[in-house]
Amino acid sequence: TASMFRERTEDVWDFHVQRRNMILKAKPNAAHIAIAEFEKVLAKARRKFTLISQNIDGLHRAAGSSPLEIHGNMSYVRCFDSECKGSLSLFPFPEFEST
């Protein structure tokens, strides 16, 4: 949460960096690939399909899908500093090692 980030910034970054590092090692599995192929088949047939995912690992996208990621994606961060003034802009996750 924003309050936890303000209170324990380093701990929160470390938590997210560790998870991001695990995610970077992951690869799409057969299910991710099958869903992406199904999405392509439907697109060719001009059929509407929306993949809604709670996953934050980006593996559906890596497999070729275009998911609606309802909990976001660990590849991006959003600024909530007062200088950002409520911007909805996303920024690439910064590259650094966990402690």
C-alpha positions in Angstrom: 0.0 0.0 0.0 1.0 3.6 -0.3 1.2 4.0 3.4 3.5 1.0 3.8 5.7 2.3 1.0 6.0 5.7 2.8 6.8 4.0 6.2 9.1 1.2 5.0 10.2 2.2 1.5 13.4 0.0 1.3 11.5 -3.1 2.6 8.7 -2.6 0.0 11.2 -2.1 -2.9 13.2 -5.2 -1.7 10.0 -7.3 -1.6 9.0 -6.3 -5.1 12.5 -6.6 -6.6 12.8 -10.2 -5.2 9.4 -11.1 -6.9 10.4 -9.3 -10.1 13.6 -11.3 -10.3 11.7 -14.5 -9.9 9.3 -13.5 -12.6 12.1 -12.6 -15.0 13.2 -16.3 -14.8 9.7 -17.6 -15.6 8.7 -18.6 -19.2 5.2 -19.1 -20.6 3.9 -22.7 -20.3 1.8 -24.7 -22.6 -1.4 -23.2 -21.3 -0.2 -19.6 -21.9 0.8 -20.6 -25.4 -2.5 -22.4 -26.1 -4.6 -19.4 -25.0 -2.5 -17.1 -27.2 -3.0 -19.4 -30.2 -6.8 -19.5 -29.5 -6.8 -15.7 -29.3 -5.2 -15.6 -32.8 -7.7 -18.1 -34.3 -10.6 -16.1 -33.0 -9.0 -12.8 -34.3 -8.7 -14.4 -37.8 -12.4 -15.4 -37.6 -13.2 -11.8 -36.5 -14.5 -13.0 -33.2 -14.1 -10.9 -30.1 -12.1 -12.4 -27.2 -10.8 -10.7 -24.0 -8.4 -12.5 -21.7 -8.8 -11.2 -18.2 -5.9 -12.1 -16.0 -5.2 -11.6 -12.3 -1.6 -12.6 -12.9 1.1 -9.9 -12.6 3.9 -12.0 -14.2 3.3 -10.9 -17.8 3.5 -14.5 -19.0 0.2 -14.3 -21.0 1.7 -11.2 -22.8 5.0 -13.0 -23.4 3.1 -15.9 -25.0 1.5 -13.5 -27.4 -1.9 -12.7 -25.8 -3.2 -9.2 -25.1 -4.6 -9.6 -21.6 -6.5 -7.2 -19.5 -4.3 -7.4 -16.4 -6.6 -6.4 -13.5 -3.9 -6.4 -10.9 -1.2 -4.8 -13.1 2.1 -6.1 -14.3 5.4 -6.4 -12.5 7.1 -4.9 -15.5 5.7 -1.4 -14.7 5.4 0.9 -11.7 3.2 4.0 -11.2 4.3 7.1 -9.4 2.1 8.2 -6.5 4.4 11.0 -5.3 2.7 14.4 -4.9 4.7 15.7 -7.8 3.1 13.2 -10.1 -0.3 14.8 -9.3 -2.3 11.6 -9.7 -0.8 10.7 -13.0 -1.9 7.3 -14.4 1.3 7.0 -16.4 3.2 3.7 -16.1 7.0 3.5 -16.0 9.3 0.6 -16.6 10.3 -1.2 -13.4 13.7 0.1 -12.3 16.6 -2.3 -12.7 18.5 -3.0 -9.5 19.4 -5.9 -7.3 17.5 -6.9 -4.2 19.4 -6.6 -0.8 
